[in-house]
Amino acid sequence: MMIDDDVETGNLGPYQERPRIFPNMRSKPYNPLIFRVFKRINVRVLFILLLLGFGGIFYIGARTSPIIVFVFTVCIFSFILSIYLTKWVLSKDEGPPEMVQISDAIRDGAEGFFRTQYSTISKMALLLALVILCIYLFRSTTPQQESSGLGRSTSAYITVAAFLLGALCSGIAGYVGMWVSVRANVRVSSAARRSAREALQIAVRAGGFSALVVVGMAVIGIAILYATFYVWLGVDSPGSMKVTDLPLLLVGYGFGASFVALFAQLGGGIFTKAADVGADLVGKVEQGIPEDDPRNPAVIADLVGDNVGDCAARGADLFESIAAEIISAMILGGTMAQRCKIEDPSGFILFPLVVHSFDLVISSIGILSIRGTRDSSAKSPLEDPMAILQKGYSVTIFLAVLTFVASTYWMLYTEQAPSAWVHFALCGLVGIITAYIFVWITKYYTDYKHGPVRALALASSTGHGTNIIAGVSLGLEATALPVLVISVSIVSAFWLGNSSGLVDDAGNPTGGLFGTAVATMGMLSTAAYVLTMDMFGPIADNAGGIVEMSQQPESVREITDVLDAVGNTTKATTKGFAIGSAALASFLLFSAYMDEVATFAHEPFTQVDIAIPEVFVGGLLGSMLIFLFSAWACSAVGRTAQEVVKEVRRQFIERPGIMDYKEKPDYGRCVAIVAAASLREMIKPGALAIISPMVVGVVFRILGYYTGHSLLGAKVVAAMLMFATVSGILMALFLNTAGGAWDNAKKYIETGAYGGKGSDCHKAAVTGDTVGDPFKDTAGPSIHVLIKMLATITLVMAPVFL
């Protein structure tokens, strides 16, 4: 980045007396190609094209099912509401020029990195699509596919098209998350000069826009794919595919979403935490300057990282979570309906889409329930933002219970078992309660209002070592309650489903797995509001950075500090929520994998015996994969942070006037270093996740062929997936909770506890926060994406292991 000419010549007065100018990362803002194309189209022509597009969507929906029409309608209305929220947020003022200039620099850096990162991801996705095409062209087909005339080539092209569509939609979800955050941050900063409640409302509505678009895209994307295949393949007509087999064609969509989400989370996580660690180690610890101080050369890179790591990556992450859960539940619903010979199975298959359609409705109400107060004075008492967000969440939870019960009666009532819908409604309530408990547990362990984080802050008063020990022990302890909650919810939902009265021809209960699927839907039935709370965090963090860099009054910084601390807690609670849903979704995908193996192998595949040495080895490899992946992700952050530290130290040495505000730091250099390193570093752990299950499955398939052990490859992969899921849940819980607790212990000390900012206690807390950064924002979030991607990739590649 070029600095001002007068800085180069040294003809500069005191920094505070001069206009605070922060040059853009590029000479002009970047707009995606699709936006530029739409802008060039005449408004009337664009309106006609949209009308034709919606007409086509509703036409195939009407030919499929009235339920699909309902889903399309709700999704489109949610998109209209998201446009209203966008206009409302963008109508707010951006504040003084110095705020706008800092925001522009953040926006340019984030959009530039996003474009480069997703260009790399798209190339890898195209390469993987070719691999999937080749595998499907030479794999065996199921009896159902043969009887319906669905050949290998058609199946291959359908899977590849679904994979690419899932990858595209996941990328768009990520872009939407980043697009709104880089525009809302400066508006939250400006609002904080007037009122804490107004700043909170802007941050929530900005996050709500992203959440509604992400969830709506996941739902409407699967619905369009389902309806298109239904009409194109003539499903349920004589000699064609049965509707209960149709969800298996959607698996590629989930795999594409998982693939993009993993690399987005890895690349974005490495970027944001390497910049954060580098900025903190040199700025706070060595130079003793505040967080987000404009004198820190890595501060813009840090703020850019909040957007690409926490917003873009989390949008792709939750999109993938919802897509995987919907598809697995549709597969299990179709399988159960087929075994029970239910006359109209469409209700059981389309139930997940209806649940998430209602999610859009109730989350919208929850988002709009958070309003500004009449008294907008900056001197009015500062309300607890967490309490306000919790009220909105309580409203959403209450409405979720009502709509879920109504949905189960509408979709799951059958004459074969008239009381089955009640059992499944109770399964959904189990999931909703599980989500609420998960949010509460994570809040307890990461909010500095509670004992664990305060004990961690106290441990900082005796040094860096005791801070690390206390943080590690807190993270380990925090795995216990969530695991107990998940265990109870899985067993309860399975038992409720099994006792629903739905049985197969032999009289065996068949509703257990679907009951677990319904519980997962219940847990994710408030996903849009939970994502809103998650997006709130990085927007508030960015707003605080802009306030600090533009040297606003301390009263404004106090407001953004409170919002930032609450944002840390909401991010941690969302990660806990995501881990819980990932555990249940992976269990569903594992069950769907076993069903698909049985279908292709033409023999039962209902259990995995870990007493078989090869199968036990597969389990060990699955657990090892989680630890190795975590190590590579954390070391990637460490290596990149070292480059940042060296660069920041170099600038402080070569430009001594930075500390006296007489010279400007070269912010762009740090952004360039982190961007290049994160793109390079994300490849190795990502490749490990994709290649490992394929290699293990193929190697043990060959071994089983020569030893006469049928299905050995499939069994070893099943054990690998099972152990990886269990280890991954525990590892992700540990990393996310420990990292969040370290961060908020530092925030608690910065409020004035134990000596406040600049004290030895604070320096020890900064060390803990630095250690926790790659835990909570790189390795932890990537792991729960990893375990779902392992499940989807084994589901897609199941025939290869036979």
Secondary structure by P-SEA (a helix, b strand, c coil): cccccccccccccccccccccccccccbbbbcaaaaaaaaccaaaaaaaaaaaaaaaaaaaaaccaaaaaaaaaaaaaaaaaaaaaaaaaacccccaaaaaaaaaaaaaaaaaaaaaaaaaaaaaaaaaaaaaaaaacccccaaaaaacccaaaaaaaaaaaaaaaaaaaaaaaaaaaaaaaaaaaaaaaaaaccaaaaaaaaaaaaaaaaaaaaaaaaaaaaaaaaaaaaaaccccccccccccccccaaaaaaaaaaaaaaaaaaaaaaaaaaaaaaaaccccccccccccccccaaaaaaaaaaaccaaaaaaaaaaaaaaaaaaaaaaaaaaaaaacccccccccaaaaaaaaaaaaaaaaaaaccccccccccccccccaaaaaaaaaaaaaaaaaaaaaaaaaaccccccccaaaaaaaaaaaaaaaaaaaaaaaaaaaccccccaaaaaaaaacccaaaaaaaaaaaaaaaacaaaaaaaaaaaaaaaaaaacccccccccccaaaaaaaaaaaaaacaaaaaaaaaaaaaaaaaaaaaaaaacccaaaaaaaaaaaaaaaaaaaaaaaaaaaaaaaaaaaaaaaaaaaaaaaacccccccccccaaaaaaaaaaaaaaaaaaaaaaaaaaaaaaaaaaaaaaaaaacccccccccccaaaaaaaaaaaaaaaaaaaaaaaaaaaaaaaaaaaaaaaaaacccaaaaaaaaaaaaaaaaaaaaaaaaaaaaaaaaaaaaaaaaaccccccccaaaaaaaaaaaaaccccccaaaaaaaaaaaaaaaaaaaccccc
